[in-house]
Each structure stands twice: as structure tokens, then as C-alpha cells.
Amino acid sequence: MTTEPLPQPTTSLADEARLPLRALYGELDQAVADLAPVCQLSGRCCRFEEYGHTLFLSAAEAAVLIADAPPTARPFDPGATCPWQDRHGRCTAREARPLGCRVYFCDPRYDAQAPVLTERFLTRLKEITDQRGWPWNYAPLHRHLAPAYASGELFDPREPGEVVGLASPIAGSSAPPGRQP
């Protein structure tokens, strides 16, 4: 009687990346905490189009975000907002959020330090990615999310028949339109 080996379970990119990213994110979070930028809870970080910025992330970060974040709080849109921002402007994916989210603050006293931290930790993320043979695919958030929505891996909280468009400003936000200094 011959026995064939059992198929080995495949490991997803999220499973492979989770622990190395947590370690990297922990170091980044500590570096940010040491600089003590103030979060104004304005929600500007997640309203990309309104405030003139784009969240880029690697394939590994996207895989972990999609696998570990709670259900999205907003409808999927073509890049105007983050779908994990709740109606009060808060992030519902805090633990799974990528490097770009962790380093972004509206505090003008932090403006000079943010690019330095971003470059330092982005370089480390690229090194980890290359060492492990993961795909880099550094792209805007919505380029990573579109296939997950299309495949049903992420669900759109929209009401049936609701049209995707620009998300309205967060209720209660006092932030004026336009990019803040």
C-alpha cells in the first residue's frame, strides 16, 4: 500500500506578513509616540480627496488589512475616503492599519518628522518584503481593495441601490474644506 503525502496547507500572504508587520508597526508606533504628535480627531487622515493626499501601501500590508480589519464602515469609493472611517471620523481598523496611516498626523509641529519616519520605515518594509519574496505592489489603498470587494472578501455596507460617489464630510467635523497646513 502506497501512501501519498497529504497536501500541505498554503499560507496566505496575510498569514506570512502578520507577525513581521506587527513588529515593524510596533517600532513605528513607538517612534511616533516619542515625537508625541497630537491627533486632533478631525478625520482628515481618511478623507483623501478632500484633503489632497493618497494612502499608498504594499501588497503585504493590504493583505493583513483586508484579513484582519473589521467590516468596513463606509461604502467603497474610487479613492475619496477610507472605508474604515466611521461616521464620527474615527478609524475602525486601528490594529490592522498600514504604515501610511500610522505615520500621518495633522499636527503642524510634526510635519518635518513625518517624512523622515516614513522613509525610514518604508525602507525597512521594502527590505522585509524583498527578504521574504513577497510581492511589493506599492499602490493606492483602493487599487488593493477593489479586487477584495469584487471577490466578496470585503463587503460594501451600502444600502442596495445606493450609488457610489464622494463621501460626505464627517458629521460634526469642524475641519474646513481644503488641505490643512
C-alpha positions in Angstrom: 0.0 0.0 0.0 1.4 3.3 -1.0 0.6 6.5 0.8 0.7 9.8 -0.9 1.7 12.8 1.1 -1.1 15.0 2.3 -1.2 18.3 0.6 0.5 21.0 2.7 -1.8 23.9 3.6 -1.0 27.0 1.8 -0.1 30.1 3.8 -1.6 33.3 2.7 0.3 36.5 2.3 -1.6 37.9 5.3 -0.6 34.9 7.4 3.1 35.2 6.4 3.1 39.0 6.9 1.1 39.4 10.1 3.9 38.9 12.6 6.7 40.8 10.8 4.4 43.7 10.1 3.2 43.8 13.8 6.9 44.0 14.9 7.6 46.8 12.4 4.4 48.6 13.2 5.2 48.4 16.9 8.6 50.0 16.4 7.0 52.7 14.2 4.2 53.4 16.8 6.9 53.8 19.5 8.9 56.2 17.3 5.8 58.2 16.6 4.9 58.2 20.3 8.4 59.5 21.2 7.7 62.5 18.9 4.3 63.0 20.5 2.2 64.4 17.7 -1.3 65.4 18.7 -4.2 63.7 17.0 -7.0 66.3 16.6 -9.6 63.6 15.7 -10.6 65.6 12.7 -10.8 62.6 10.4 -8.7 64.4 7.7 -6.4 61.4 7.5 -9.1 59.2 6.0 -10.7 61.8 3.6 -8.1 61.5 0.9 -9.6 63.5 -1.9 -11.0 66.3 0.3 -7.5 66.9 1.9 -5.3 66.2 -1.1 -3.5 63.0 -0.1 -3.4 59.4 -1.1 -2.7 56.4 1.1 -0.2 54.0 -0.5 0.5 50.6 0.9 2.3 47.4 -0.1 0.7 44.1 -1.0 1.6 42.6 2.3 0.0 45.5 4.2 -3.1 45.3 2.1 -3.4 41.5 2.7 -3.2 42.0 6.5 -5.6 44.9 6.5 -8.1 43.0 4.4 -7.8 39.9 6.5 -7.7 41.5 10.0 -9.7 44.7 9.9 -13.3 44.6 11.0 -16.1 45.1 8.4 -15.8 48.4 6.6 -17.8 51.3 7.9 -18.3 53.3 4.6 -19.2 52.4 1.1 -16.3 51.6 -1.3 -15.5 54.6 -3.4 -12.9 55.2 -6.1 -10.3 56.7 -3.7 -12.0 59.6 -2.0 -12.1 58.1 1.5 -11.1 55.2 3.6 -13.8 52.7 4.0 -12.8 52.0 7.7 -13.5 55.6 8.8 -16.7 55.6 10.9 -19.3 58.4 10.8 -17.6 60.2 13.7 -14.2 60.3 11.8 -12.5 57.5 13.7 -10.6 54.6 12.4 -12.3 51.2 12.9 -9.2 49.3 11.6 -6.7 50.7 14.2 -4.8 47.4 14.8 -4.6 46.4 11.1 -3.9 49.9 9.7 -0.9 50.2 7.4 2.3 52.2 7.8 1.0 55.3 6.0 -1.9 55.6 8.5 0.4 55.1 11.5 2.7 57.9 10.5 0.1 60.5 9.4 -0.9 63.3 11.8 -2.4 66.7 11.2 -0.2 68.3 13.9 1.9 71.0 12.2 4.7 70.5 14.8 5.2 67.0 13.4 5.3 68.0 9.7 9.1 67.8 9.5 9.4 64.5 11.3 6.8 62.6 9.3 8.7 62.3 6.0 11.8 61.1 7.9 9.9 58.4 9.8 8.0 57.4 6.6 11.3 57.0 4.7 13.0 55.1 7.5 10.1 52.6 8.0 9.2 52.3 4.3 12.8 51.3 3.6 12.6 48.6 6.3 9.2 47.4 5.0 10.7 47.1 1.5 13.7 45.2 2.9 11.4 42.8 4.7 9.3 42.3 1.6 12.4 41.6 -0.6 13.9 39.2 2.0 10.7 37.2 2.2 10.0 37.2 -1.5 6.6 38.9 -1.1 5.1 41.0 -4.0 5.7 44.7 -3.4 2.8 46.2 -5.5 3.0 49.5 -3.7 -0.2 51.2 -4.8 -3.1 53.4 -3.5 -5.4 51.7 -1.0 -8.3 51.5 -3.4 -6.3 49.6 -6.0 -5.8 46.9 -3.4 -9.4 47.0 -2.1 -11.2 46.8 -5.5 -10.4 43.1 -6.1 -11.3 42.2 -2.5 -14.7 43.9 -2.9 -15.2 42.2 -6.3 -14.4 38.8 -4.9 -16.6 39.2 -1.9 -13.7 39.2 0.5 -14.8 42.6 1.7 -18.5 43.7 1.8 -19.8 47.1 0.9 -22.1 48.4 3.7 -24.1 50.4 1.2 -27.8 50.0 1.1 -29.0 48.2 -2.1 -29.3 50.7 -4.9 -27.2 53.4 -3.3 -24.8 55.0 -5.7 -21.1 55.2 -5.0 -19.9 58.8 -5.1 -17.9 61.2 -2.9 -18.4 60.5 0.7 -19.9 63.4 2.6 -17.9 65.1 5.3 -18.0 63.5 8.7 -20.9 64.6 10.8 -19.7 67.0 13.5 -16.3 67.7 11.9 -15.1 71.2 12.3 -12.4 70.9 9.7 -12.8 73.4 6.9 -12.5 72.2 3.3 -9.1 72.2 1.7 -5.7 70.9 2.8 -4.6 71.9 6.2 -1.1 73.1 6.9 
